[in-house]
Amino acid sequence: LIFLVLLGAVWLIEAEIQEPCKSKLLTLQSCLPYVTGKASSPTSDCCGALKTIRAGDPVCLCELISDGGSSYVSGLNITTLLALPVICSV
């Protein structure tokens, strides 16, 4: 029973973290061409959105990047995604 309570608590915490991040992900749409391999570099809009998320919600930025965005968007190049903060000087 204790295990089920703890499992439920972890699920609730995870849901609270992920839901706000889903809305933040929408602001990163300009990054999709770069992280899916359709563009050779990120746009200034992409880097600007990344910087805005970092300034306002760095935990969310970490979640989006460490998760590889795979919970939200398929077809991402994980290597390119992980390099995005460095390329954008975030």
MOZI-V781803 format. One record per backbone hydrogen bond with DSSP energy under -1.0 kcal/mol. NH is the residue of the N-H (numbers start at 0). CO is the residue of the C=O. Records with the same first field share a line. If there is no record, write none. Layout:
NH=CO, CO
//
This chain:
4=0
5=1
6=2
7=3
8=4
9=5
10=6
11=7
12=8
13=9
14=10
15=11
16=12
17=13
18=14
20=16
21=17
22=18
23=19
24=20
26=23
27=24
28=25
30=27
31=28
34=30
35=31
36=33
37=32
38=32
46=42
47=43
48=44
49=45
50=46
51=47
52=48
53=49
54=50
55=51
56=52
60=56
61=57
62=58
63=59
64=60
65=61
66=62
69=66
71=68
72=68
76=34
80=76
81=77
82=78
86=82
87=83
88=85
89=84
//
